[in-house]
Amino acid sequence: MAVQLSSACFCALAQRRAEDDKVKLGGSELKVTRLGIGAWSWGDTSYWNNFDWDDRKMKAAKAAFDSSVDCGITFFDTAEVYGSRFSLMTKTPFFAKDSSRKGKKVSRSGGCCCNQICGITLEAWPSECPHGPALKDSLSRLGLSSVELYQLHWPGVWGNEEKRLRNAYEQLRKRGVPLASNQVNYSLIYRLPEENGVKAACDELGVTLIAYSPIAQGALTGKYTPENPPSGPRGQIYTSEFLTKLQPLIYRIKEIGQNYSKTPTQVVLNWLIAQENVVPIPGAKNSEQAKEFAGALGWRLTKEKIDELRSLAAETKPVVGFPVE
C-alpha cells in the first residue's frame, strides 16, 4: 500500500536524513550537507531563464531556497558573477538572517553564517582576488556579514589539472591555508575529473570535490528528448543528436529509479554522492526541484548499479565542457 506524505512530513524526514549525513569540507572543521544547491540560475539572464528575469521567477527561486533549508539542505554556492548586480536578486537577500528559522544554521559557499542552517560558498574571479571590495560587495548584495568558504571562480586551469592542483595545495599549505574544496564539472556523463587524475588527487589530499552541473544541466533528468531539447544556450550543447545517443542510458536510469522509488534526477545525484568525497550542487529553480534534490539523500545505490551506470555512460561520448575545462 502506498503512503502519501504531506509536504511538511516529507521535509521533516528529509531534514533529518540530511542532518545525519553531513560531512567535513576537506580538511576544515566546516560540516556541510552531502548535497548543496548551486545559485547559477538565480537572476541569470545570459545562460538561464530564456534571457529574462522577473518577479515570478524571483519568487520561485526564493521558494527553492526556503524549501532547501526546510528539507535540511543547508549548503549554497553563489558567485560574484551570478545574476545581475542590479537585478531583483539584490532587492531580496535570500541568505540574510531570517527570524522565522531560529536555531537553523546555513553553510554558504561564499556567504555568511547567521542564525540559520545555511552554508554559502562565494566565488570571485581570480582578477578580483587581491581586492577586498569584491568580497565586501558580494556580502552586501547578499545581505550577509561573513562567509564560510571563499572560492576562486575558474582560476585558470589548475582545478582541472592534477599537477597544478597539487601545486596549489602545497603553496597554500606552506602559508597555513587549507585547500578545502575544488569545484569542477562532474556528472555521470562528464567524468573528466576521474580521467585526468583530479578526483584521485582530491581524495588523496583531503580536498572535497564540489560537482557543478551534476545533472548535466537537466540532460540526465529525462525531461529533455531529441524532439524536445533544452532552449537557449543549453540547446547548443545538449543537441537533439546528443540526446538521441543518450536515450539508452536515460531509459536504464529510469528503470533503476523505479526499483528504488526514486526519480532519474535522484538516481544520478546519488550516483555522484556514492563516489565519496563529492558534494554535488544542482541548481533548483523552484520549490519542487529543491524537494526532489533532497530525495537523493538518505539512501545509496548498490555497487552493482553504480558500476552498471558508469559502464553505460561510457558508451556516450561526453559533451564539450566550458573553455576552462
Phi and psi restraints in degrees (value plus and minus 20) as a CYANA .aco file:
   2 ALA   PHI     -96.8   -56.8
   2 ALA   PSI     121.7   161.7
   3 VAL   PHI    -132.6   -92.6
   3 VAL   PSI     105.0   145.0
   4 GLN   PHI    -112.6   -72.6
   4 GLN   PSI      98.6   138.6
   5 LEU   PHI    -114.3   -74.3
   5 LEU   PSI     120.9   160.9
   6 SER   PHI     -90.7   -50.7
   6 SER   PSI     141.1   181.1
   7 SER   PHI     -79.9   -39.9
   7 SER   PSI     -61.3   -21.3
   8 ALA   PHI     -85.6   -45.6
   8 ALA   PSI     -60.6   -20.6
   9 CYS   PHI     -86.7   -46.7
   9 CYS   PSI     -62.0   -22.0
  10 PHE   PHI     -79.8   -39.8
  10 PHE   PSI     -66.4   -26.4
  11 CYS   PHI     -85.2   -45.2
  11 CYS   PSI     -55.8   -15.8
  12 ALA   PHI     -84.4   -44.4
  12 ALA   PSI     -63.0   -23.0
  13 LEU   PHI     -87.2   -47.2
  13 LEU   PSI     -62.3   -22.3
  14 ALA   PHI     -83.9   -43.9
  14 ALA   PSI     -59.3   -19.3
  15 GLN   PHI     -84.0   -44.0
  15 GLN   PSI     -60.5   -20.5
  16 ARG   PHI     -84.9   -44.9
  16 ARG   PSI     -62.1   -22.1
  17 ARG   PHI     -82.2   -42.2
  17 ARG   PSI     -64.9   -24.9
  18 ALA   PHI     -85.7   -45.7
  18 ALA   PSI     -60.9   -20.9
  19 GLU   PHI     -86.8   -46.8
  19 GLU   PSI     -57.4   -17.4
  20 ASP   PHI     -96.0   -56.0
  20 ASP   PSI     -32.8     7.2
  21 ASP   PHI    -135.5   -95.5
  21 ASP   PSI       9.9    49.9
  22 LYS   PHI     -98.5   -58.5
  22 LYS   PSI     133.6   173.6
  23 VAL   PHI    -151.9  -111.9
  23 VAL   PSI     135.7   175.7
  24 LYS   PHI     -94.5   -54.5
  24 LYS   PSI     121.5   161.5
  25 LEU   PHI    -106.4   -66.4
  25 LEU   PSI      85.3   125.3
  26 GLY   PHI      36.4    76.4
  26 GLY   PSI    -158.3  -118.3
  27 GLY   PHI    -111.0   -71.0
  27 GLY   PSI      -9.9    30.1
  28 SER   PHI    -103.4   -63.4
  28 SER   PSI     157.2   197.2
  29 GLU   PHI    -115.6   -75.6
  29 GLU   PSI     -20.7    19.3
  30 LEU   PHI     -96.0   -56.0
  30 LEU   PSI     104.4   144.4
  31 LYS   PHI    -120.5   -80.5
  31 LYS   PSI     113.6   153.6
  32 VAL   PHI    -149.8  -109.8
  32 VAL   PSI     141.1   181.1
  33 THR   PHI     -89.5   -49.5
  33 THR   PSI     131.7   171.7
  34 ARG   PHI     -87.1   -47.1
  34 ARG   PSI     -29.2    10.8
  35 LEU   PHI    -159.0  -119.0
  35 LEU   PSI     113.0   153.0
  36 GLY   PHI    -135.9   -95.9
  36 GLY   PSI    -193.9  -153.9
  37 ILE   PHI    -143.7  -103.7
  37 ILE   PSI     108.5   148.5
  38 GLY   PHI    -110.6   -70.6
  38 GLY   PSI     118.3   158.3
  39 ALA   PHI    -123.2   -83.2
  39 ALA   PSI      -1.6    38.4
  40 TRP   PHI     -74.1   -34.1
  40 TRP   PSI     -63.0   -23.0
  41 SER   PHI     -99.9   -59.9
  41 SER   PSI     -33.9     6.1
  42 TRP   PHI     -93.0   -53.0
  42 TRP   PSI      87.5   127.5
  43 GLY   PHI      67.4   107.4
  43 GLY   PSI     -22.4    17.6
  44 ASP   PHI     -98.9   -58.9
  44 ASP   PSI     116.8   156.8
  45 THR   PHI    -147.7  -107.7
  45 THR   PSI      -8.5    31.5
  46 SER   PHI    -123.5   -83.5
  46 SER   PSI     -44.2    -4.2
  47 TYR   PHI    -150.6  -110.6
  47 TYR   PSI     -60.4   -20.4
  48 TRP   PHI    -125.5   -85.5
  48 TRP   PSI     154.4   194.4
  49 ASN   PHI      43.5    83.5
  49 ASN   PSI       3.2    43.2
  50 ASN   PHI      32.0    72.0
  50 ASN   PSI      18.9    58.9
  51 PHE   PHI      43.5    83.5
  51 PHE   PSI       2.8    42.8
  52 ASP   PHI    -161.2  -121.2
  52 ASP   PSI     119.6   159.6
  53 TRP   PHI    -155.2  -115.2
  53 TRP   PSI     106.4   146.4
  54 ASP   PHI    -158.7  -118.7
  54 ASP   PSI    -197.8  -157.8
  55 ASP   PHI     -83.3   -43.3
  55 ASP   PSI     -55.2   -15.2
  56 ARG   PHI     -83.5   -43.5
  56 ARG   PSI     -65.3   -25.3
  57 LYS   PHI     -88.4   -48.4
  57 LYS   PSI     -52.7   -12.7
  58 MET   PHI     -82.9   -42.9
  58 MET   PSI     -65.9   -25.9
  59 LYS   PHI     -84.6   -44.6
  59 LYS   PSI     -57.5   -17.5
  60 ALA   PHI     -85.7   -45.7
  60 ALA   PSI     -60.5   -20.5
  61 ALA   PHI     -86.2   -46.2
  61 ALA   PSI     -60.9   -20.9
  62 LYS   PHI     -82.9   -42.9
  62 LYS   PSI     -59.0   -19.0
  63 ALA   PHI     -85.3   -45.3
  63 ALA   PSI     -54.4   -14.4
  64 ALA   PHI     -84.0   -44.0
  64 ALA   PSI     -62.8   -22.8
  65 PHE   PHI     -82.6   -42.6
  65 PHE   PSI     -68.5   -28.5
  66 ASP   PHI     -81.0   -41.0
  66 ASP   PSI     -64.4   -24.4
  67 SER   PHI     -87.0   -47.0
  67 SER   PSI     -55.1   -15.1
  68 SER   PHI     -79.8   -39.8
  68 SER   PSI     -69.1   -29.1
  69 VAL   PHI     -84.0   -44.0
  69 VAL   PSI     -62.6   -22.6
  70 ASP   PHI     -81.7   -41.7
  70 ASP   PSI     -50.9   -10.9
  71 CYS   PHI    -109.3   -69.3
  71 CYS   PSI     -17.5    22.5
  72 GLY   PHI      74.3   114.3
  72 GLY   PSI     -21.2    18.8
  73 ILE   PHI    -103.1   -63.1
  73 ILE   PSI      91.5   131.5
  74 THR   PHI    -146.0  -106.0
  74 THR   PSI       5.4    45.4
  75 PHE   PHI    -142.9  -102.9
  75 PHE   PSI      97.1   137.1
  76 PHE   PHI    -143.6  -103.6
  76 PHE   PSI     117.5   157.5
  77 ASP   PHI    -135.3   -95.3
  77 ASP   PSI     100.1   140.1
  78 THR   PHI    -152.4  -112.4
  78 THR   PSI     158.6   198.6
  79 ALA   PHI    -174.8  -134.8
  79 ALA   PSI     139.3   179.3
  80 GLU   PHI     -77.6   -37.6
  80 GLU   PSI     -53.7   -13.7
  81 VAL   PHI    -112.9   -72.9
  81 VAL   PSI     -20.8    19.2
  82 TYR   PHI     -97.3   -57.3
  82 TYR   PSI     111.8   151.8
  83 GLY   PHI      49.8    89.8
  83 GLY   PSI    -190.6  -150.6
  84 SER   PHI    -127.0   -87.0
  84 SER   PSI     120.3   160.3
  85 ARG   PHI     -81.9   -41.9
  85 ARG   PSI     -40.0     0.0
  86 PHE   PHI    -136.6   -96.6
  86 PHE   PSI      -3.3    36.7
  87 SER   PHI    -105.1   -65.1
  87 SER   PSI    -197.6  -157.6
  88 LEU   PHI     -81.9   -41.9
  88 LEU   PSI     -41.1    -1.1
  89 MET   PHI     -78.6   -38.6
  89 MET   PSI     -55.4   -15.4
  90 THR   PHI     -94.0   -54.0
  90 THR   PSI     -36.5     3.5
  91 LYS   PHI    -114.0   -74.0
  91 LYS   PSI     -31.0     9.0
  92 THR   PHI    -151.4  -111.4
  92 THR   PSI      65.8   105.8
  93 PRO   PHI     -87.4   -47.4
  93 PRO   PSI      82.8   122.8
  94 PHE   PHI     -77.0   -37.0
  94 PHE   PSI     -62.2   -22.2
  95 PHE   PHI    -115.0   -75.0
  95 PHE   PSI     -19.7    20.3
  96 ALA   PHI     -88.8   -48.8
  96 ALA   PSI     144.6   184.6
  97 LYS   PHI     -76.5   -36.5
  97 LYS   PSI     111.5   151.5
  98 ASP   PHI    -140.0  -100.0
  98 ASP   PSI      91.6   131.6
  99 SER   PHI     -85.6   -45.6
  99 SER   PSI     -37.0     3.0
 100 SER   PHI     -99.8   -59.8
 100 SER   PSI     -27.4    12.6
 101 ARG   PHI    -139.0   -99.0
 101 ARG   PSI      26.5    66.5
 102 LYS   PHI     -81.8   -41.8
 102 LYS   PSI     118.7   158.7
 103 GLY   PHI      71.8   111.8
 103 GLY   PSI     -29.5    10.5
 104 LYS   PHI    -118.4   -78.4
 104 LYS   PSI     119.8   159.8
 105 LYS   PHI    -139.2   -99.2
 105 LYS   PSI     104.2   144.2
 106 VAL   PHI    -124.3   -84.3
 106 VAL   PSI     111.5   151.5
 107 SER   PHI    -114.9   -74.9
 107 SER   PSI      98.7   138.7
 108 ARG   PHI    -132.2   -92.2
 108 ARG   PSI     109.0   149.0
 109 SER   PHI    -102.7   -62.7
 109 SER   PSI      83.2   123.2
 110 GLY   PHI      76.0   116.0
 110 GLY   PSI     -14.9    25.1
 111 GLY   PHI    -145.7  -105.7
 111 GLY   PSI    -175.9  -135.9
 112 CYS   PHI    -143.6  -103.6
 112 CYS   PSI     149.1   189.1
 113 CYS   PHI    -130.6   -90.6
 113 CYS   PSI      92.0   132.0
 114 CYS   PHI    -122.2   -82.2
 114 CYS   PSI    -156.4  -116.4
 115 ASN   PHI    -117.3   -77.3
 115 ASN   PSI       9.5    49.5
 116 GLN   PHI    -132.3   -92.3
 116 GLN   PSI     152.9   192.9
 117 ILE   PHI    -121.3   -81.3
 117 ILE   PSI      53.0    93.0
 118 CYS   PHI    -159.0  -119.0
 118 CYS   PSI     115.5   155.5
 119 GLY   PHI    -138.9   -98.9
 119 GLY   PSI     112.0   152.0
 120 ILE   PHI    -142.1  -102.1
 120 ILE   PSI     110.9   150.9
 121 THR   PHI    -119.5   -79.5
 121 THR   PSI     105.8   145.8
 122 LEU   PHI    -122.5   -82.5
 122 LEU   PSI     113.2   153.2
 123 GLU   PHI    -136.5   -96.5
 123 GLU   PSI     117.5   157.5
 124 ALA   PHI    -143.2  -103.2
 124 ALA   PSI     132.4   172.4
 125 TRP   PHI     -86.2   -46.2
 125 TRP   PSI     124.6   164.6
 126 PRO   PHI     -72.3   -32.3
 126 PRO   PSI     -54.9   -14.9
 127 SER   PHI     -85.8   -45.8
 127 SER   PSI     -40.7    -0.7
 128 GLU   PHI    -112.7   -72.7
 128 GLU   PSI     -29.6    10.4
 129 CYS   PHI     -75.0   -35.0
 129 CYS   PSI     -63.1   -23.1
 130 PRO   PHI     -92.7   -52.7
 130 PRO   PSI     -27.4    12.6
 131 HIS   PHI    -129.8   -89.8
 131 HIS   PSI     100.7   140.7
 132 GLY   PHI     -78.8   -38.8
 132 GLY   PSI     -54.4   -14.4
 133 PRO   PHI     -76.1   -36.1
 133 PRO   PSI     -51.4   -11.4
 134 ALA   PHI     -79.5   -39.5
 134 ALA   PSI     -67.0   -27.0
 135 LEU   PHI     -88.8   -48.8
 135 LEU   PSI     -66.6   -26.6
 136 LYS   PHI     -81.4   -41.4
 136 LYS   PSI     -61.8   -21.8
 137 ASP   PHI     -85.7   -45.7
 137 ASP   PSI     -60.2   -20.2
 138 SER   PHI     -84.3   -44.3
 138 SER   PSI     -64.6   -24.6
 139 LEU   PHI     -81.9   -41.9
 139 LEU   PSI     -58.9   -18.9
 140 SER   PHI     -83.4   -43.4
 140 SER   PSI     -63.5   -23.5
 141 ARG   PHI     -86.3   -46.3
 141 ARG   PSI     -51.2   -11.2
 142 LEU   PHI    -106.4   -66.4
 142 LEU   PSI     -30.2     9.8
 143 GLY   PHI      53.8    93.8
 143 GLY   PSI      15.6    55.6
 144 LEU   PHI    -142.9  -102.9
 144 LEU   PSI     147.9   187.9
 145 SER   PHI    -136.6   -96.6
 145 SER   PSI     -37.1     2.9
 146 SER   PHI    -177.9  -137.9
 146 SER   PSI     156.5   196.5
 147 VAL   PHI    -163.5  -123.5
 147 VAL   PSI     122.9   162.9
 148 GLU   PHI     -98.0   -58.0
 148 GLU   PSI     -57.7   -17.7
 149 LEU   PHI    -156.9  -116.9
 149 LEU   PSI     107.7   147.7
 150 TYR   PHI    -135.9   -95.9
 150 TYR   PSI     103.1   143.1
 151 GLN   PHI    -139.0   -99.0
 151 GLN   PSI     136.6   176.6
 152 LEU   PHI    -113.1   -73.1
 152 LEU   PSI     113.8   153.8
 153 HIS   PHI    -105.4   -65.4
 153 HIS   PSI      92.6   132.6
 154 TRP   PHI      29.4    69.4
 154 TRP   PSI      45.3    85.3
 155 PRO   PHI     -95.0   -55.0
 155 PRO   PSI      61.3   101.3
 156 GLY   PHI      44.8    84.8
 156 GLY   PSI    -148.5  -108.5
 157 VAL   PHI    -145.4  -105.4
 157 VAL   PSI     -10.2    29.8
 158 TRP   PHI     -83.4   -43.4
 158 TRP   PSI     -53.5   -13.5
 159 GLY   PHI     -89.0   -49.0
 159 GLY   PSI     -37.9     2.1
 160 ASN   PHI    -127.6   -87.6
 160 ASN   PSI      -6.5    33.5
 161 GLU   PHI    -156.1  -116.1
 161 GLU   PSI     105.9   145.9
 162 GLU   PHI     -77.1   -37.1
 162 GLU   PSI     -67.7   -27.7
 163 LYS   PHI     -80.3   -40.3
 163 LYS   PSI     -65.0   -25.0
 164 ARG   PHI     -92.1   -52.1
 164 ARG   PSI     -52.5   -12.5
 165 LEU   PHI     -82.3   -42.3
 165 LEU   PSI     -65.4   -25.4
 166 ARG   PHI     -83.8   -43.8
 166 ARG   PSI     -58.1   -18.1
 167 ASN   PHI     -85.7   -45.7
 167 ASN   PSI     -62.9   -22.9
 168 ALA   PHI     -82.5   -42.5
 168 ALA   PSI     -61.8   -21.8
 169 TYR   PHI     -79.3   -39.3
 169 TYR   PSI     -64.9   -24.9
 170 GLU   PHI     -88.5   -48.5
 170 GLU   PSI     -61.7   -21.7
 171 GLN   PHI     -82.5   -42.5
 171 GLN   PSI     -60.7   -20.7
 172 LEU   PHI     -90.1   -50.1
 172 LEU   PSI     -58.6   -18.6
 173 ARG   PHI     -79.4   -39.4
 173 ARG   PSI     -61.2   -21.2
 174 LYS   PHI     -81.9   -41.9
 174 LYS   PSI     -46.2    -6.2
 175 ARG   PHI    -117.4   -77.4
 175 ARG   PSI     -15.2    24.8
 176 GLY   PHI      54.2    94.2
 176 GLY   PSI       1.4    41.4
 177 VAL   PHI    -129.9   -89.9
 177 VAL   PSI      99.9   139.9
 178 PRO   PHI     -96.0   -56.0
 178 PRO   PSI     115.8   155.8
 179 LEU   PHI    -106.8   -66.8
 179 LEU   PSI      77.3   117.3
 180 ALA   PHI    -100.7   -60.7
 180 ALA   PSI     -52.4   -12.4
 181 SER   PHI    -168.5  -128.5
 181 SER   PSI     141.4   181.4
 182 ASN   PHI    -159.1  -119.1
 182 ASN   PSI      94.7   134.7
 183 GLN   PHI    -118.3   -78.3
 183 GLN   PSI     101.2   141.2
 184 VAL   PHI    -160.2  -120.2
 184 VAL   PSI     144.7   184.7
 185 ASN   PHI     -91.9   -51.9
 185 ASN   PSI     102.7   142.7
 186 TYR   PHI    -175.4  -135.4
 186 TYR   PSI     104.0   144.0
 187 SER   PHI    -175.8  -135.8
 187 SER   PSI     157.5   197.5
 188 LEU   PHI     -78.9   -38.9
 188 LEU   PSI     -52.0   -12.0
 189 ILE   PHI    -126.0   -86.0
 189 ILE   PSI     -13.6    26.4
 190 TYR   PHI    -158.1  -118.1
 190 TYR   PSI      70.2   110.2
 191 ARG   PHI    -131.2   -91.2
 191 ARG   PSI      10.8    50.8
 192 LEU   PHI     -74.6   -34.6
 192 LEU   PSI     -59.1   -19.1
 193 PRO   PHI     -79.1   -39.1
 193 PRO   PSI     -46.9    -6.9
 194 GLU   PHI     -97.3   -57.3
 194 GLU   PSI     -58.2   -18.2
 195 GLU   PHI     -98.2   -58.2
 195 GLU   PSI     -49.2    -9.2
 196 ASN   PHI    -119.6   -79.6
 196 ASN   PSI     -13.8    26.2
 197 GLY   PHI      68.1   108.1
 197 GLY   PSI     -23.6    16.4
 198 VAL   PHI     -86.4   -46.4
 198 VAL   PSI     -63.5   -23.5
 199 LYS   PHI     -82.0   -42.0
 199 LYS   PSI     -66.0   -26.0
 200 ALA   PHI     -83.3   -43.3
 200 ALA   PSI     -59.0   -19.0
 201 ALA   PHI     -86.2   -46.2
 201 ALA   PSI     -61.1   -21.1
 202 CYS   PHI     -80.5   -40.5
 202 CYS   PSI     -63.7   -23.7
 203 ASP   PHI     -82.0   -42.0
 203 ASP   PSI     -63.8   -23.8
 204 GLU   PHI     -86.4   -46.4
 204 GLU   PSI     -61.8   -21.8
 205 LEU   PHI    -106.2   -66.2
 205 LEU   PSI     -27.8    12.2
 206 GLY   PHI      56.6    96.6
 206 GLY   PSI      13.6    53.6
 207 VAL   PHI    -124.9   -84.9
 207 VAL   PSI     102.5   142.5
 208 THR   PHI     -91.6   -51.6
 208 THR   PSI     112.0   152.0
 209 LEU   PHI    -111.3   -71.3
 209 LEU   PSI      95.9   135.9
 210 ILE   PHI    -114.8   -74.8
 210 ILE   PSI     101.1   141.1
 211 ALA   PHI    -119.2   -79.2
 211 ALA   PSI      91.1   131.1
 212 TYR   PHI    -112.2   -72.2
 212 TYR   PSI     141.2   181.2
 213 SER   PHI      32.6    72.6
 213 SER   PSI      25.9    65.9
 214 PRO   PHI     -91.2   -51.2
 214 PRO   PSI     -39.2     0.8
 215 ILE   PHI    -129.9   -89.9
 215 ILE   PSI       2.4    42.4
 216 ALA   PHI      33.8    73.8
 216 ALA   PSI      26.2    66.2
 217 GLN   PHI      34.1    74.1
 217 GLN   PSI      15.2    55.2
 218 GLY   PHI      78.2   118.2
 218 GLY   PSI     -32.7     7.3
 219 ALA   PHI     -85.0   -45.0
 219 ALA   PSI     -46.8    -6.8
 220 LEU   PHI    -112.2   -72.2
 220 LEU   PSI     -18.7    21.3
 221 THR   PHI    -105.8   -65.8
 221 THR   PSI     -34.9     5.1
 222 GLY   PHI      68.3   108.3
 222 GLY   PSI     -23.3    16.7
 223 LYS   PHI     -88.5   -48.5
 223 LYS   PSI     -56.5   -16.5
 224 TYR   PHI    -121.4   -81.4
 224 TYR   PSI     124.1   164.1
 225 THR   PHI    -151.3  -111.3
 225 THR   PSI     149.9   189.9
 226 PRO   PHI     -76.9   -36.9
 226 PRO   PSI     -50.7   -10.7
 227 GLU   PHI    -104.2   -64.2
 227 GLU   PSI     -36.7     3.3
 228 ASN   PHI    -156.7  -116.7
 228 ASN   PSI      49.3    89.3
 229 PRO   PHI     -93.8   -53.8
 229 PRO   PSI     144.6   184.6
 230 PRO   PHI     -84.8   -44.8
 230 PRO   PSI     133.7   173.7
 231 SER   PHI    -109.1   -69.1
 231 SER   PSI     152.2   192.2
 232 GLY   PHI      49.5    89.5
 232 GLY   PSI    -177.5  -137.5
 233 PRO   PHI     -78.7   -38.7
 233 PRO   PSI     -49.7    -9.7
 234 ARG   PHI     -81.7   -41.7
 234 ARG   PSI     -50.8   -10.8
 235 GLY   PHI     -85.8   -45.8
 235 GLY   PSI     -39.8     0.2
 236 GLN   PHI    -101.0   -61.0
 236 GLN   PSI     -39.7     0.3
 237 ILE   PHI    -117.2   -77.2
 237 ILE   PSI     -72.5   -32.5
 238 TYR   PHI    -118.1   -78.1
 238 TYR   PSI      57.4    97.4
 239 THR   PHI     -97.1   -57.1
 239 THR   PSI     148.8   188.8
 240 SER   PHI     -79.7   -39.7
 240 SER   PSI     -58.2   -18.2
 241 GLU   PHI     -82.6   -42.6
 241 GLU   PSI     -64.7   -24.7
 242 PHE   PHI     -86.4   -46.4
 242 PHE   PSI     -62.6   -22.6
 243 LEU   PHI     -84.9   -44.9
 243 LEU   PSI     -50.1   -10.1
 244 THR   PHI     -83.3   -43.3
 244 THR   PSI     -65.0   -25.0
 245 LYS   PHI     -88.7   -48.7
 245 LYS   PSI     -42.8    -2.8
 246 LEU   PHI    -103.5   -63.5
 246 LEU   PSI     -36.2     3.8
 247 GLN   PHI     -77.6   -37.6
 247 GLN   PSI     -61.5   -21.5
 248 PRO   PHI     -78.5   -38.5
 248 PRO   PSI     -58.8   -18.8
 249 LEU   PHI     -88.0   -48.0
 249 LEU   PSI     -64.1   -24.1
 250 ILE   PHI     -80.6   -40.6
 250 ILE   PSI     -61.5   -21.5
 251 TYR   PHI     -81.0   -41.0
 251 TYR   PSI     -63.3   -23.3
 252 ARG   PHI     -90.3   -50.3
 252 ARG   PSI     -57.0   -17.0
 253 ILE   PHI     -79.7   -39.7
 253 ILE   PSI     -62.1   -22.1
 254 LYS   PHI     -84.2   -44.2
 254 LYS   PSI     -61.4   -21.4
 255 GLU   PHI     -81.7   -41.7
 255 GLU   PSI     -66.8   -26.8
 256 ILE   PHI     -82.9   -42.9
 256 ILE   PSI     -61.0   -21.0
 257 GLY   PHI     -79.7   -39.7
 257 GLY   PSI     -59.3   -19.3
 258 GLN   PHI     -83.0   -43.0
 258 GLN   PSI     -56.1   -16.1
 259 ASN   PHI     -86.2   -46.2
 259 ASN   PSI     -47.8    -7.8
 260 TYR   PHI    -122.7   -82.7
 260 TYR   PSI     -19.3    20.7
 261 SER   PHI      38.4    78.4
 261 SER   PSI      23.6    63.6
 262 LYS   PHI    -147.1  -107.1
 262 LYS   PSI     136.4   176.4
 263 THR   PHI    -102.2   -62.2
 263 THR   PSI     143.0   183.0
 264 PRO   PHI     -75.9   -35.9
 264 PRO   PSI     -59.4   -19.4
 265 THR   PHI     -78.6   -38.6
 265 THR   PSI     -65.8   -25.8
 266 GLN   PHI     -86.5   -46.5
 266 GLN   PSI     -53.6   -13.6
 267 VAL   PHI     -86.4   -46.4
 267 VAL   PSI     -68.1   -28.1
 268 VAL   PHI     -91.5   -51.5
 268 VAL   PSI     -49.8    -9.8
 269 LEU   PHI     -90.6   -50.6
 269 LEU   PSI     -60.3   -20.3
 270 ASN   PHI     -85.8   -45.8
 270 ASN   PSI     -53.7   -13.7
 271 TRP   PHI     -79.4   -39.4
 271 TRP   PSI     -63.0   -23.0
 272 LEU   PHI     -87.0   -47.0
 272 LEU   PSI     -64.9   -24.9
 273 ILE   PHI     -79.3   -39.3
 273 ILE   PSI     -55.3   -15.3
 274 ALA   PHI     -88.4   -48.4
 274 ALA   PSI     -33.8     6.2
 275 GLN   PHI     -94.0   -54.0
 275 GLN   PSI     -31.0     9.0
 276 GLU   PHI      47.4    87.4
 276 GLU   PSI     126.2   166.2
 277 ASN   PHI      40.0    80.0
 277 ASN   PSI       5.9    45.9
 278 VAL   PHI    -147.0  -107.0
 278 VAL   PSI     110.6   150.6
 279 VAL   PHI    -139.8   -99.8
 279 VAL   PSI      82.9   122.9
 280 PRO   PHI     -94.5   -54.5
 280 PRO   PSI     126.7   166.7
 281 ILE   PHI    -148.7  -108.7
 281 ILE   PSI      54.0    94.0
 282 PRO   PHI     -86.8   -46.8
 282 PRO   PSI     136.2   176.2
 283 GLY   PHI    -115.2   -75.2
 283 GLY   PSI     108.1   148.1
 284 ALA   PHI    -125.2   -85.2
 284 ALA   PSI     100.4   140.4
 285 LYS   PHI    -109.6   -69.6
 285 LYS   PSI     -37.8     2.2
 286 ASN   PHI    -172.6  -132.6
 286 ASN   PSI     155.8   195.8
 287 SER   PHI     -82.3   -42.3
 287 SER   PSI     -60.9   -20.9
 288 GLU   PHI     -82.0   -42.0
 288 GLU   PSI     -61.8   -21.8
 289 GLN   PHI     -85.5   -45.5
 289 GLN   PSI     -60.5   -20.5
 290 ALA   PHI     -80.7   -40.7
 290 ALA   PSI     -63.6   -23.6
 291 LYS   PHI     -86.1   -46.1
 291 LYS   PSI     -57.3   -17.3
 292 GLU   PHI     -83.7   -43.7
 292 GLU   PSI     -62.0   -22.0
 293 PHE   PHI     -80.4   -40.4
 293 PHE   PSI     -59.4   -19.4
 294 ALA   PHI     -80.0   -40.0
 294 ALA   PSI     -48.1    -8.1
 295 GLY   PHI     -92.1   -52.1
 295 GLY   PSI     -23.3    16.7
 296 ALA   PHI    -103.8   -63.8
 296 ALA   PSI     -29.5    10.5
 297 LEU   PHI    -119.0   -79.0
 297 LEU   PSI     137.4   177.4
 298 GLY   PHI      67.6   107.6
 298 GLY   PSI     -11.8    28.2
 299 TRP   PHI    -172.8  -132.8
 299 TRP   PSI     154.1   194.1
 300 ARG   PHI    -169.6  -129.6
 300 ARG   PSI     112.4   152.4
 301 LEU   PHI     -83.4   -43.4
 301 LEU   PSI     128.7   168.7
 302 THR   PHI     -92.6   -52.6
 302 THR   PSI     138.9   178.9
 303 LYS   PHI     -79.5   -39.5
 303 LYS   PSI     -56.0   -16.0
 304 GLU   PHI     -80.3   -40.3
 304 GLU   PSI     -64.7   -24.7
 305 LYS   PHI     -90.6   -50.6
 305 LYS   PSI     -57.0   -17.0
 306 ILE   PHI     -80.8   -40.8
 306 ILE   PSI     -66.9   -26.9
 307 ASP   PHI     -87.9   -47.9
 307 ASP   PSI     -57.7   -17.7
 308 GLU   PHI     -83.1   -43.1
 308 GLU   PSI     -64.3   -24.3
 309 LEU   PHI     -85.2   -45.2
 309 LEU   PSI     -59.3   -19.3
 310 ARG   PHI     -82.5   -42.5
 310 ARG   PSI     -62.6   -22.6
 311 SER   PHI     -84.8   -44.8
 311 SER   PSI     -62.7   -22.7
 312 LEU   PHI     -85.9   -45.9
 312 LEU   PSI     -61.6   -21.6
 313 ALA   PHI     -84.4   -44.4
 313 ALA   PSI     -50.6   -10.6
 314 ALA   PHI     -86.1   -46.1
 314 ALA   PSI     -37.5     2.5
 315 GLU   PHI     -99.5   -59.5
 315 GLU   PSI     -31.6     8.4
 316 THR   PHI    -127.6   -87.6
 316 THR   PSI     102.4   142.4
 317 LYS   PHI     -84.9   -44.9
 317 LYS   PSI     107.9   147.9
 318 PRO   PHI     -86.6   -46.6
 318 PRO   PSI     135.3   175.3
 319 VAL   PHI     -91.2   -51.2
 319 VAL   PSI     144.1   184.1
 320 VAL   PHI     -99.5   -59.5
 320 VAL   PSI     111.7   151.7
 321 GLY   PHI    -100.9   -60.9
 321 GLY   PSI    -191.0  -151.0
 322 PHE   PHI     -88.7   -48.7
 322 PHE   PSI     143.2   183.2
 323 PRO   PHI     -73.7   -33.7
 323 PRO   PSI     -53.1   -13.1
 324 VAL   PHI    -102.8   -62.8
 324 VAL   PSI     -20.8    19.2
